[in-house]
């Protein structure tokens, strides 16, 4: 149980422990609580990737900095390229990083289209992708409130997806495979591209 009254159930997290060399982890995004839940479930060596705007957020900023989060710029293209190189360097040094490839979440349920960044990095680095599905975090926070309610949350993980090349087609296949796994367990409908 996570310290704030969340009944956390997991399935398949042993796949993460088995492949904790460098890896790119990807997970659906339902709530601000996603990072908190995952920080309690994953090895402390996994670094989260978050949008740069969170650095100054009063609640999430200090928490994400404490967990050595990698912040990425989404507006300034030159800075985004530089941030991408920092993430690639972290992977090259044997680190594992977690992305929310939807980029953001909305109040309406649904698995949004995935951006390519995590999958391109994994293919180029020939690093496995570990897909995670969260279910139940959307119900943790009542709209316009930061006070979580008691509920059950599930985290599911699968064996690593291995890149079948370093190019664009390999990255697309990693994205397709990870999305299908996550869609099968997140409990929300697919929002098409």
C-alpha positions in Angstrom: 0.0 0.0 0.0 1.3 3.4 -0.9 1.5 5.7 2.2 -1.5 7.9 1.2 -4.1 5.1 1.3 -3.7 3.7 -2.2 -4.1 -0.1 -2.5 -1.4 -0.8 -5.0 -1.6 -4.1 -6.9 1.1 -5.1 -9.4 1.6 -7.8 -12.0 4.7 -8.4 -13.9 7.1 -6.0 -12.1 9.6 -8.9 -12.0 10.2 -8.2 -15.7 11.6 -4.8 -14.7 13.9 -6.3 -12.1 15.1 -8.9 -14.6 16.1 -6.4 -17.3 17.4 -3.5 -15.1 20.3 -2.8 -17.3 19.6 0.3 -19.4 15.9 0.4 -20.4 13.2 2.8 -21.7 10.0 2.4 -19.7 6.8 3.7 -21.1 3.5 4.1 -19.3 0.0 5.5 -19.9 -0.8 8.8 -18.2 -4.1 9.2 -16.3 -3.4 11.6 -13.4 -0.8 13.7 -11.5 -0.7 10.7 -9.1 0.9 8.5 -11.8 4.5 9.5 -10.9 3.9 9.1 -7.2 2.4 5.6 -7.6 5.2 4.6 -10.0 7.9 6.0 -7.7 6.7 3.7 -5.0 6.5 0.6 -7.3 9.7 0.9 -9.4 13.3 0.6 -8.5 14.8 3.9 -7.3 17.3 3.8 -10.2 14.6 4.6 -12.8 14.7 8.3 -13.7 11.5 9.9 -14.8 11.2 12.2 -17.8 8.9 15.2 -17.3 8.0 18.4 -19.1 10.2 21.3 -18.1 7.1 23.3 -16.7 7.0 20.9 -13.7 10.3 22.2 -12.4 8.4 25.2 -10.9 5.3 23.4 -9.9 4.8 23.8 -6.1 4.0 20.1 -5.4 5.5 18.1 -8.3 8.6 20.2 -8.8 10.3 19.4 -5.4 9.2 15.8 -5.6 10.5 15.2 -9.1 13.8 16.9 -8.4 14.2 14.7 -5.3 13.9 11.7 -7.5 16.5 13.0 -10.0 13.9 13.6 -12.8 15.1 14.6 -16.3 13.2 17.6 -17.4 12.6 18.2 -21.1 11.7 21.3 -23.1 8.7 20.9 -25.3 8.6 24.4 -27.0 12.2 25.5 -27.7 13.5 23.1 -30.4 17.2 23.7 -29.7 16.7 23.1 -26.0 14.6 20.0 -26.8 17.4 18.5 -28.9 19.9 19.2 -26.0 17.6 17.6 -23.5 17.2 14.6 -25.8 20.9 14.2 -25.8 21.0 14.2 -22.0 18.5 11.4 -21.9 20.4 9.4 -24.5 23.6 9.9 -22.4 21.8 8.7 -19.3 20.8 5.5 -21.2 24.3 5.1 -22.6 25.7 5.2 -19.0 23.4 2.2 -18.1 20.5 4.2 -16.8 16.8 3.5 -17.2 14.3 6.3 -17.9 10.5 6.4 -17.8 8.4 8.3 -20.3 4.7 9.0 -20.4 4.5 8.9 -24.2 1.1 10.5 -24.4 2.8 13.6 -23.2 0.0 14.8 -21.0 -3.4 13.6 -19.7 -6.9 14.9 -19.8 -9.9 14.5 -17.5 -11.7 12.4 -20.1 -10.7 8.7 -20.1 -8.8 7.4 -23.1 -5.3 6.3 -24.2 -4.0 9.2 -26.3 -1.7 8.7 -29.3 2.0 8.2 -28.3 4.8 10.6 -29.3 7.8 8.9 -30.8 10.6 10.3 -28.6 11.0 7.4 -26.2 10.8 4.8 -29.0 13.3 6.6 -31.2 15.7 6.8 -28.4 15.3 3.1 -27.6 15.8 2.1 -31.2 18.8 4.3 -31.7 20.4 3.1 -28.5 19.3 -0.6 -29.1 17.8 -0.5 -25.6 14.8 -2.6 -24.5 11.4 -1.0 -24.0 9.4 -2.0 -21.0 5.7 -1.2 -21.2 3.7 -0.4 -18.0 -0.1 0.0 -17.7 -1.6 2.0 -14.9 -5.3 1.5 -14.1 -7.1 3.5 -11.4 -5.0 6.6 -10.9 -7.6 8.8 -12.8 -10.0 8.0 -9.9 -7.5 9.0 -7.2 -8.0 12.7 -7.6 -11.4 14.4 -7.6 -11.4 17.2 -10.2 -10.1 20.5 -8.8 -8.6 18.7 -5.7 -5.2 17.6 -4.7 -6.5 15.4 -1.9 -6.4 11.7 -3.0 -9.3 9.4 -2.2 -8.9 5.8 -1.2 -8.9 3.4 -4.2 -7.2 0.5 -5.8 -4.6 1.0 -8.4 -3.0 -1.6 -10.7 0.4 -1.5 -12.3 1.0 -4.2 -15.0 4.3 -4.8 -16.8 5.4 -7.1 -19.6 8.6 -8.6 -20.8 11.0 -6.3 -22.6 10.3 -5.3 -26.2 13.6 -5.6 -28.1 14.3 -3.1 -30.9 14.6 -4.9 -34.3 16.9 -2.3 -35.7 18.0 1.3 -35.1 15.9 3.2 -37.6 12.4 4.7 -37.8 10.6 1.5 -38.7 12.0 -0.2 -35.6 10.9 2.8 -33.5 7.4 2.6 -35.0 7.1 -1.1 -34.2 8.2 -0.5 -30.6 5.5 2.2 -30.3 2.8 0.0 -31.8 3.7 -3.0 -29.6 3.9 -1.0 -26.4 0.7 0.8 -27.1 -1.2 -2.4 -27.7 0.1 -3.9 -24.4 -0.9 -0.8 -22.4 -4.3 -0.6 -24.1 -5.0 -4.2 -23.1 -4.7 -3.4 -19.4 -5.3 0.4 -18.8 -9.1 0.0 -18.8 -9.7 3.0 -21.0 -10.7 3.3 -24.7 -8.2 4.0 -27.5 -8.1 7.6 -28.8 -7.0 7.1 -32.4 -4.2 9.1 -34.1 
